[in-house]
């Protein structure tokens, strides 16, 4: 029995090491390109895109892996590559970030230009190779504050800047989300949302409105901002692919109008903090 466990650990360590080498090779390749270029002007792109992915403790390991695999599949999909090629510059810059509680944000894959199938596959492979983080807490405000700072001095100059944030719950830690959202939008950054509606039993906890409404009213913002909700993790990759195509093309999701609605402000943007406070009181 002990030998079996040792073999499992050895095999697992080998996979992690291999993934680490793949990610390191991708990062070194990006770094060598920057070193060779020297202090050159920022690279022109159609879009600077932050993929901010929720890895909070409310998601189990299987859900985290499905989420990761969905992004990997979507990033290298031909529809996404074609959308990138259809832009004026024919390229975008993208960075992959994982987040959870206040101060718990990790740049999983650094900024890189994606302009064709090979570069899309390379970025997707780097995402796949990185270990899947799992951190406690849900601070959407912390994530927005962190990711909005990643655009400065990133080596790219895009006509649009977008933060694409996913999550399976409301902000419940750190500062309230609304003022942070407003500051980010004031910088000319668009925030789009990908709420994960994978636990219907939790819907009633948010009051009269659901998590999709919360994201629409309290999280997203900026010209053309939209929400695409995921109700089935089995279709996560499809949702991410569609969302990426919409973001790259710079238009609202016309084929799924139910997921694109104007901001109405019906949600209680402090519902997450209130629920967290009640939960903490019940523990005492």
C-alpha positions as CSV (number, residue, x, y, z in Angstrom):
1,X,0.0,0.0,0.0
2,X,2.9,2.4,0.9
3,X,4.6,1.6,-2.3
4,X,1.4,2.5,-4.3
5,X,1.2,5.8,-2.5
6,X,4.9,6.5,-3.2
7,X,4.4,5.7,-6.9
8,X,1.3,8.0,-7.0
9,X,3.3,10.8,-5.5
10,X,6.2,10.2,-7.8
11,X,3.9,10.3,-10.8
12,X,2.0,13.3,-9.6
13,X,5.4,15.2,-9.0
14,X,6.5,14.3,-12.5
15,X,3.3,15.8,-14.0
16,X,3.7,19.0,-11.9
17,X,7.4,19.2,-12.9
18,X,6.5,18.7,-16.6
19,X,3.8,21.4,-16.3
20,X,6.3,23.7,-14.6
21,X,8.8,23.2,-17.4
22,X,6.2,24.0,-20.0
23,X,5.1,27.2,-18.2
24,X,8.7,28.2,-17.6
25,X,9.6,27.7,-21.3
26,X,6.6,29.9,-22.2
27,X,7.7,32.6,-19.8
28,X,11.3,32.5,-20.8
29,X,10.3,32.7,-24.5
30,X,8.3,35.9,-23.7
31,X,11.2,37.3,-21.7
32,X,13.7,36.6,-24.4
33,X,11.6,38.4,-26.9
34,X,11.4,41.5,-24.7
35,X,15.2,41.4,-24.0
36,X,16.0,41.1,-27.7
37,X,13.7,44.1,-28.5
38,X,15.2,46.3,-25.8
39,X,13.5,49.6,-24.8
40,X,11.2,49.6,-27.8
41,X,7.8,51.2,-28.1
42,X,4.7,49.4,-26.9
43,X,3.4,46.8,-29.3
44,X,0.1,47.8,-31.0
45,X,-2.8,45.5,-30.4
46,X,-6.6,45.6,-30.9
47,X,-7.3,44.6,-27.3
48,X,-5.6,44.3,-23.9
49,X,-7.5,41.5,-22.1
50,X,-7.2,40.4,-18.5
51,X,-8.8,37.0,-17.8
52,X,-9.6,37.1,-14.1
53,X,-10.6,33.6,-12.9
54,X,-12.2,32.8,-9.6
55,X,-10.4,30.0,-7.7
56,X,-12.0,30.5,-4.3
57,X,-12.7,27.7,-1.8
58,X,-16.3,27.5,-2.7
59,X,-15.3,25.7,-5.9
60,X,-14.4,22.1,-5.6
61,X,-11.3,20.6,-7.3
62,X,-13.4,19.1,-10.2
63,X,-15.0,22.5,-10.9
64,X,-11.7,24.2,-10.8
65,X,-10.3,21.7,-13.3
66,X,-13.3,22.0,-15.6
67,X,-13.0,25.8,-15.5
68,X,-9.3,25.6,-16.3
69,X,-9.9,23.1,-19.2
70,X,-12.6,25.4,-20.5
71,X,-10.3,28.4,-20.8
72,X,-7.6,26.2,-22.4
73,X,-10.0,24.9,-25.0
74,X,-11.5,28.3,-25.7
75,X,-8.3,30.2,-26.0
76,X,-7.0,28.0,-28.8
77,X,-10.4,27.6,-30.6
78,X,-10.4,28.5,-34.3
79,X,-13.4,30.9,-33.8
80,X,-11.3,32.9,-31.2
81,X,-8.3,32.9,-33.5
82,X,-10.4,34.1,-36.5
83,X,-11.8,36.9,-34.3
84,X,-8.3,38.0,-33.4
85,X,-7.2,38.0,-37.0
86,X,-10.2,40.0,-38.0
87,X,-9.1,43.1,-36.0
88,X,-7.3,46.1,-37.4
89,X,-4.0,45.1,-35.9
90,X,-4.8,41.4,-36.1
91,X,-3.5,40.7,-32.6
92,X,-4.4,41.0,-28.9
93,X,-2.5,40.9,-25.6
94,X,-3.8,38.7,-22.9
95,X,-2.9,37.8,-19.3
96,X,-4.4,35.0,-17.1
97,X,-5.0,35.8,-13.4
98,X,-6.4,33.7,-10.7
99,X,-8.1,35.4,-7.7
100,X,-10.0,34.8,-4.4
101,X,-9.8,36.8,-1.2
102,X,-8.3,40.2,-0.5
103,X,-4.6,40.2,-1.5
104,X,-5.0,36.7,-3.0
105,X,-4.4,37.3,-6.7
106,X,-1.9,35.4,-8.8
107,X,-0.6,36.1,-12.3
108,X,-0.7,32.6,-13.6
109,X,0.4,33.3,-17.2
110,X,2.0,36.7,-17.9
111,X,1.1,39.1,-20.7
112,X,1.6,37.8,-24.2
113,X,0.6,38.7,-27.8
114,X,-1.8,36.3,-29.5
115,X,-2.1,36.7,-33.3
116,X,-2.4,33.3,-34.9
117,X,-3.0,29.6,-34.1
118,X,0.5,28.9,-32.9
119,X,0.6,31.8,-30.4
120,X,-3.0,31.0,-29.2
121,X,-2.0,27.4,-28.7
122,X,1.2,28.4,-26.9
123,X,-0.8,30.6,-24.4
124,X,-3.4,27.9,-23.9
125,X,-0.6,25.4,-23.2
126,X,0.9,27.7,-20.6
127,X,-2.4,28.0,-18.9
128,X,-2.8,24.2,-18.9
129,X,0.7,23.7,-17.5
130,X,0.3,26.0,-14.5
131,X,-0.8,24.4,-11.2
132,X,-4.4,25.1,-10.3
133,X,-4.6,27.5,-7.3
134,X,-7.2,27.2,-4.6
135,X,-7.5,30.2,-2.3
136,X,-10.1,31.1,0.3
137,X,-12.4,34.1,0.2
138,X,-14.2,36.1,-2.6
139,X,-13.0,39.6,-3.1
140,X,-14.2,40.9,-6.5
141,X,-13.1,44.4,-5.4
142,X,-9.6,43.1,-4.7
143,X,-9.5,41.3,-8.0
144,X,-10.6,44.4,-9.9
145,X,-8.1,46.7,-8.1
146,X,-5.3,44.2,-8.8
147,X,-6.0,43.5,-12.4
148,X,-6.6,47.1,-13.3
149,X,-3.0,47.8,-12.4
150,X,-1.7,45.2,-14.8
151,X,-2.3,47.3,-17.9
152,X,0.4,49.9,-17.0
153,X,3.8,49.2,-18.5
154,X,2.7,45.8,-19.9
155,X,4.5,46.4,-23.2
156,X,1.3,46.7,-25.2
157,X,-0.9,49.5,-26.5
158,X,-4.4,48.5,-27.3
159,X,-7.4,50.5,-28.6
160,X,-9.5,48.8,-25.8
161,X,-8.8,47.5,-22.3
162,X,-11.0,44.8,-20.9
163,X,-11.2,42.8,-17.6
164,X,-13.1,39.6,-18.0
165,X,-14.0,38.4,-14.5
166,X,-15.6,35.1,-13.5
167,X,-17.0,34.1,-10.2
168,X,-19.5,31.9,-8.3
169,X,-20.5,34.3,-5.6
170,X,-20.8,38.0,-4.6
171,X,-18.0,40.1,-3.1
172,X,-17.8,39.1,0.6
173,X,-14.3,40.3,1.7
174,X,-12.3,43.4,1.3
175,X,-13.8,46.8,0.4
176,X,-17.2,47.1,-1.3
177,X,-17.2,46.3,-5.0
178,X,-19.1,49.3,-6.4
179,X,-16.6,52.1,-5.7
180,X,-13.7,50.0,-7.0
181,X,-15.7,49.1,-10.1
182,X,-16.4,52.8,-10.7
183,X,-12.7,53.7,-10.3
184,X,-11.7,51.0,-12.8
185,X,-14.3,52.2,-15.3
186,X,-13.1,55.8,-14.9
187,X,-9.7,54.6,-16.2
188,X,-11.3,53.7,-19.5
189,X,-11.3,49.9,-18.7
190,X,-14.4,47.8,-19.5
191,X,-15.4,45.1,-17.1
192,X,-17.3,42.0,-18.4
193,X,-18.7,39.3,-16.2
194,X,-18.9,35.5,-16.3
195,X,-21.0,34.5,-13.3
196,X,-21.0,30.8,-12.5
197,X,-24.6,29.7,-11.7
198,X,-23.6,26.2,-10.8
199,X,-25.4,25.9,-7.4
200,X,-29.1,26.8,-7.9
201,X,-29.8,26.1,-4.2
202,X,-27.8,29.2,-3.3
203,X,-29.8,31.5,-5.6
204,X,-32.4,32.3,-2.8
205,X,-29.6,33.5,-0.5
206,X,-29.1,36.6,-2.7
207,X,-32.6,37.8,-2.2
208,X,-35.0,38.8,-5.0
209,X,-32.2,38.8,-7.6
210,X,-29.6,36.2,-8.6
211,X,-25.9,36.2,-9.1
212,X,-26.3,37.1,-12.8
213,X,-28.2,40.2,-11.8
214,X,-25.6,41.0,-9.1
215,X,-22.8,40.9,-11.7
216,X,-24.8,43.0,-14.1
217,X,-25.7,45.6,-11.4
218,X,-22.6,45.7,-9.2
219,X,-19.6,44.3,-11.1
220,X,-19.6,45.0,-14.9
221,X,-19.4,48.4,-16.5
222,X,-18.0,50.5,-19.3
223,X,-19.1,50.9,-22.9
224,X,-20.6,47.7,-24.3
225,X,-20.1,45.8,-21.0
226,X,-22.1,42.5,-20.8
227,X,-22.6,39.4,-18.7
228,X,-22.6,35.8,-20.0
229,X,-23.9,33.4,-17.3
230,X,-22.8,29.8,-17.0
231,X,-25.5,27.5,-15.7
232,X,-23.8,24.2,-16.6
233,X,-20.1,23.6,-16.1
234,X,-20.3,21.0,-18.8
235,X,-20.8,23.9,-21.3
236,X,-18.3,26.2,-19.7
237,X,-15.8,26.0,-22.6
238,X,-18.6,27.1,-25.0
239,X,-19.6,30.0,-22.8
240,X,-15.9,31.2,-22.6
241,X,-15.4,30.8,-26.3
242,X,-18.5,32.9,-27.1
243,X,-17.5,35.5,-24.6
244,X,-14.0,35.8,-26.0
245,X,-15.3,36.2,-29.5
246,X,-17.6,39.0,-28.4
247,X,-14.9,40.8,-26.4
248,X,-12.3,40.5,-29.2
249,X,-14.9,41.7,-31.8
250,X,-15.9,44.6,-29.6
251,X,-19.6,44.0,-29.8
252,X,-22.4,42.8,-27.5
253,X,-23.5,39.1,-27.8
254,X,-26.3,39.5,-30.3
255,X,-26.9,35.7,-30.5
256,X,-27.8,35.5,-26.8
257,X,-29.7,38.7,-26.0
258,X,-31.0,37.3,-22.7
259,X,-27.4,37.5,-21.4
260,X,-27.0,41.2,-22.4
261,X,-29.1,43.6,-20.5
262,X,-28.7,47.3,-19.5
263,X,-27.6,48.1,-16.0
264,X,-30.8,48.6,-13.8
265,X,-29.4,48.6,-10.3
266,X,-31.9,46.3,-8.6
267,X,-29.3,44.3,-6.7
268,X,-28.0,44.8,-3.2
269,X,-24.3,45.3,-3.9
270,X,-23.5,44.5,-0.2
271,X,-25.3,41.2,-0.1
272,X,-22.1,39.2,0.0
273,X,-20.8,41.1,3.0
274,X,-24.1,40.8,4.8
275,X,-24.3,37.0,4.2
276,X,-20.7,36.6,5.4
277,X,-21.4,38.6,8.5
278,X,-24.4,36.4,9.3
279,X,-22.4,33.3,8.7
280,X,-19.6,34.6,11.1
281,X,-22.2,35.4,13.8
282,X,-23.7,31.9,13.5
283,X,-20.3,30.4,14.2
284,X,-20.0,32.2,17.5
